[in-house]
């Protein structure tokens, strides 16, 4: 099995575990932060790999689509962490479409791949995602709704990149007399 095939299997396994643990439903938005530089064992922003980006984004996009879950691919700080999403999702959620063309060093190879893989890709500045995976410490938290819950996945690395996962749950409100259902993510 090639390294790319193994990475594709691993990224789908990460997403599957997170979706199950977060009890994500169809129509959820899954944000992907991806440093292909880190995946290949380099430093974030310095060793971008379009081939790795295409493999990971394509595998994840097709898996999520089967689940009825939308993919949002976050770019780097050079485009203010804007995200590539399907036009239909942006329009349905009222997200403002912005004008930028991601490149390997302004957006990243994951975003370049998303522009190639998604059916009708556009770029938006902000999303409110339900969950997501950060591959390579790209800081996806700004795009996951409150309340964010870190999820410790079985696999904590993809290639040479550190992996962090976030889910979200409704806010707990009320006071001393309030009662809450069990947290489906942490089951506390």
Secondary structure, DSSP 8 states (H G I E B T S, - for coil): --HHHHHHHHHHHHHHHHHHHHT--TT-EEEEEE-HHHHTTS-TTTS--HHHHHHHHHHHHHHHHHHT-EEEEE--GGGTT-EEEEHHHHHHHT--EE----BTTBB-HHHHHHHHHSSSEEEES---BSEEEEESS---GGGB-SSEEEE--S--EETTEEEEEEEE-------TT------TTT--
